[in-house]
Amino acid sequence: MEKIVKPTSGWAMLTLCLLLFLGGVALLMAKLIAPGILIILVASLIIAPGFIAIEPNSTRVLTLFGSYIGSAVDNGFYYTNPFYTKKKISIRAVTLDVPTIKVNDKQGNPIMIGAVVMYRVQDTFKAAFAVENYPEFVKIQSEAAIRKLAGMYSYDNLEDEGAQVTLRSNFDEVNHELAREITERLELAGIQVIEARINNLAYATEIAHAMLQRQQATAIVAARSKIVEGAVGMVEMALEQLSKKKIIELDEEKKAAMVSNLLVVLCGDRNVSPVVNTGTLHQ
């Protein structure tokens, strides 16, 4: 478990180290070689390794001969036991761009999916000792979470019409589930997930064209249904107005011909060419 420690200020020891170094140089100049070399070695090899400078949002994990001493998290210039091993752990926010991978959705369709994960180290002890290499651990576990997520949902509801949540249409719910899944996997390493969201989603190349045609066909059918519905209403309104205002009397055969012509005009996907009848109504 993480233990926070605060080392002593390093300025006093820095002054002592400089004085010893200068004293050693003075002894060398006075021809006292052995004492001068000894003092310089003590200052540079024994005292100097104890200095640490901790930047903002950075920490040092301190160990002594394999034993965990604690984590120094306050920024500043400090002095510690020169025999401590000091491992630097950054607690800055990191953005990981998970490469786009090919997976199968809930229906078994191959899709291409990628994500962006923003995280930071929350527990320096776990990040340093619970896993071998925490950045690589985050990358691998994020990819595994994306694979699991893709298998939980359909790409869209073309094949799974009863799906309440799909990868393409419910980004908030899907991203929330992705963040939850990654958080569970990274808890072992003391990592806090700030944000996780899908940034790339598409059908795989081998089925992309077929799925595009299917989407286009579905859109065309839906559009045609709406057009036919509107056309029937317009024809009904035209016949009602003609009858109500007694503009022309139409028998059943003429009504059928008129309905046919109006539906062709209203439902056609091309502009119509008007034909002017210069004869009688029956010609």
C-alpha positions in Angstrom: 0.0 0.0 0.0 1.2 3.5 -0.8 3.0 5.3 2.1 3.6 9.1 1.7 6.9 10.4 3.1 8.4 13.8 3.0 12.3 14.0 2.9 14.2 16.8 4.5 15.2 19.9 2.6 18.3 19.4 0.5 19.7 23.0 0.7 21.6 22.5 4.0 23.2 19.3 2.7 24.0 20.9 -0.6 25.9 23.6 1.3 27.8 21.0 3.3 28.6 19.1 0.1 30.0 22.2 -1.6 32.1 23.0 1.4 33.5 19.6 1.5 34.3 19.7 -2.2 36.0 23.1 -1.9 37.9 21.8 1.2 39.1 18.8 -0.8 40.3 21.1 -3.6 42.1 23.3 -1.1 43.9 20.3 0.4 44.9 19.2 -3.1 46.3 22.6 -3.8 48.2 22.4 -0.4 49.8 19.2 -1.7 47.8 17.0 0.7 46.7 14.6 -2.0 45.3 11.7 0.0 43.0 13.7 2.4 41.9 16.0 -0.5 41.0 13.0 -2.7 39.2 11.3 0.2 37.1 14.4 1.0 36.1 14.9 -2.7 35.2 11.2 -3.0 33.0 11.4 0.1 31.3 14.5 -1.2 30.7 13.2 -4.7 30.1 9.5 -4.1 28.4 9.3 -0.7 26.7 12.6 0.0 25.7 13.8 -3.5 23.6 10.7 -4.5 21.1 11.6 -1.7 19.8 14.7 -3.5 16.5 14.5 -5.4 14.6 17.2 -7.2 10.9 16.4 -7.6 9.0 18.3 -10.3 5.2 19.1 -10.1 3.0 16.1 -10.7 6.0 13.8 -10.3 6.9 11.4 -7.5 9.9 9.2 -6.3 9.3 5.7 -5.0 12.0 5.1 -2.4 13.4 1.6 -1.6 16.3 0.5 0.5 17.9 -2.9 -0.3 14.5 -4.1 -1.6 12.3 -2.7 1.2 9.7 -0.1 0.3 10.3 3.0 2.3 7.6 5.3 0.9 6.7 7.7 -1.9 7.8 11.3 -2.0 5.1 13.3 -3.8 5.7 16.9 -2.8 7.7 18.9 -5.4 10.9 20.5 -4.3 14.6 19.9 -3.6 15.2 17.2 -0.9 17.9 15.1 0.6 17.4 11.4 1.4 19.5 8.5 2.4 22.1 8.2 -0.4 21.6 4.4 -0.5 17.9 4.7 -1.4 16.8 3.6 -4.8 14.7 6.4 -6.3 12.2 5.3 -9.0 10.5 8.2 -10.8 6.7 7.8 -11.3 4.8 10.5 -13.1 1.3 11.3 -11.9 0.5 13.5 -14.8 -2.5 12.7 -17.0 -1.5 10.6 -20.0 -3.5 10.1 -23.2 -3.3 6.7 -24.8 -4.4 6.3 -28.4 -5.4 2.6 -28.6 -4.6 1.5 -32.2 -7.6 0.5 -34.4 -8.1 -3.2 -34.2 -10.4 -5.7 -36.0 -12.9 -7.4 -33.7 -16.4 -9.1 -34.0 -19.5 -7.4 -32.7 -22.3 -9.2 -31.0 -23.7 -10.4 -34.3 -20.3 -11.7 -35.4 -19.7 -9.0 -38.0 -16.0 -7.9 -38.3 -15.6 -4.3 -37.4 -12.7 -1.9 -36.9 -12.7 -0.1 -33.6 -10.2 2.2 -31.8 -10.4 4.3 -28.6 -8.7 7.0 -26.6 -8.0 6.5 -22.9 -6.9 9.2 -20.6 -5.4 8.0 -17.3 -3.1 8.9 -14.4 -1.3 7.0 -11.7 -3.2 7.1 -8.4 -1.2 4.7 -6.3 2.5 4.9 -6.9 3.2 1.7 -4.9 1.0 -0.4 -7.1 2.3 1.2 -10.3 5.8 0.5 -9.3 5.5 -3.0 -7.8 2.2 -4.6 -8.7 2.9 -4.8 -12.5 6.1 -5.1 -14.5 5.6 -2.1 -16.8 2.5 -0.1 -16.1 2.3 1.9 -19.4 2.4 -1.4 -21.4 0.0 -2.9 -18.9 -2.5 0.0 -19.5 -2.2 -0.4 -23.3 -2.8 -4.2 -23.3 -5.6 -4.1 -20.9 -7.3 -1.2 -22.7 -7.2 -3.2 -25.9 -8.6 -6.3 -24.1 -11.5 -4.1 -22.7 -12.3 -2.8 -26.2 -12.5 -6.4 -27.6 -14.9 -7.4 -24.8 -17.0 -4.3 -25.3 -17.3 -4.9 -29.1 -18.6 -8.4 -28.4 -21.3 -7.1 -26.0 -23.1 -4.8 -28.5 -24.1 -4.9 -32.1 -22.6 -2.3 -34.5 -26.1 -1.1 -35.3 -29.7 -2.3 -35.2 -30.0 -3.4 -38.9 -29.6 -7.0 -37.9 -30.5 -6.7 -34.2 -33.7 -4.7 -34.4 -34.4 -5.2 -30.7 -31.1 -3.8 -29.6 -31.6 -0.9 -27.1 -27.9 0.1 -27.2 -25.6 -0.2 -30.2 -22.0 0.9 -30.8 -22.9 3.4 -33.5 -25.9 5.2 -32.0 -25.4 5.1 -28.2 -22.0 6.7 -27.7 -22.6 7.9 -24.1 -23.7 4.5 -22.8 -20.9 2.6 -24.7 -18.2 5.0 -23.6 -19.4 4.7 -20.0 -19.2 0.9 -20.2 -15.8 1.1 -21.8 -14.5 3.4 -18.9 -15.9 1.0 -16.3 -14.4 -2.0 -17.9 -11.0 -0.4 -18.2 -11.1 0.9 -14.6 -11.7 -2.6 -13.3 -8.8 -4.0 -15.2 -6.4 -1.2 -14.2 -7.2 -1.1 -10.5 -4.5 -3.7 -10.0 -1.8 -1.2 -11.2 -3.2 1.8 -9.2 -4.3 3.6 -12.3 -7.2 6.0 -12.4 -9.2 6.2 -15.7 -10.1 9.8 -16.3 -11.9 9.3 -19.7 -12.3 6.5 -22.2 -14.2 6.9 -25.5 -14.4 5.3 -28.9 -12.8 7.5 -31.6 -12.9 5.1 -34.6 -15.7 2.8 -35.6 -16.4 1.2 -39.0 -17.2 -2.1 -40.6 -14.2 -4.1 -41.7 -13.1 -3.7 -45.4 -14.4 -7.1 -46.4 -18.1 -6.3 -45.5 -18.1 -2.5 -45.6 -19.4 -2.4 -49.2 -22.2 -4.9 -48.6 -23.2 -3.2 -45.4 -23.2 0.2 -47.2 -25.5 -1.2 -49.8 -27.8 -2.6 -47.2 -28.0 0.8 -45.4 -28.7 2.5 -48.6 -31.4 0.0 -49.5 -33.0 0.5 -46.0 -32.9 4.2 -46.4 -34.5 4.0 -49.9 -37.3 1.7 -48.6 -38.0 4.1 -45.7 -38.0 7.1 -48.1 -40.3 5.4 -50.6 -42.7 4.4 -47.8 -42.9 8.0 -46.7 -43.4 9.1 -50.3 -46.1 6.6 -51.0 -47.9 7.6 -47.8 -47.8 11.2 -48.8 -48.8 10.5 -52.4 -51.9 8.5 -51.3 -53.0 11.4 -49.0 -52.6 13.9 -51.8 -54.6 11.8 -54.3 -57.3 11.3 -51.7 -57.4 15.0 -51.1 -57.5 15.8 -54.8 -60.4 13.5 -55.4 -62.3 14.9 -52.4 -61.8 18.5 -53.5 -62.9 17.7 -57.1 -66.0 16.0 -55.9 -66.8 18.6 -53.3 -66.4 21.6 -55.6 -68.1 19.7 -58.5 -65.3 20.8 -60.9 -65.7 17.5 -62.9 -67.7 14.4 -62.6 -65.5 11.3 -62.6 -66.8 7.7 -63.0 -64.9 4.8 -61.4 -62.8 4.2 -64.5 -61.7 7.8 -64.8 -61.0 7.9 -61.1 -58.8 4.8 -61.4 -56.9 6.4 -64.4 -56.5 9.7 -62.5 -55.2 7.9 -59.4 -52.8 5.9 -61.5 -51.4 9.0 -63.2 -51.1 11.0 -59.9 -49.3 8.1 -58.2 -46.8 7.8 -61.1 -46.1 11.5 -61.0 -45.9 11.7 -57.2 -43.9 8.5 -56.6 -41.6 8.7 -59.5 -37.9 9.3 -59.0 -37.6 11.4 -62.2 -39.1 14.6 -63.4 -42.3 14.1 -65.4 -42.9 15.4 -68.9 -46.3 17.0 -69.2 -48.5 16.0 -72.1 -51.0 18.6 -73.3 -54.2 17.2 -74.6 -55.6 19.5 -77.3 -58.6 17.4 -78.1 -61.6 16.6 -76.1 -61.6 15.1 -72.7 -62.2 11.6 -74.2 -59.5 11.7 -76.7 
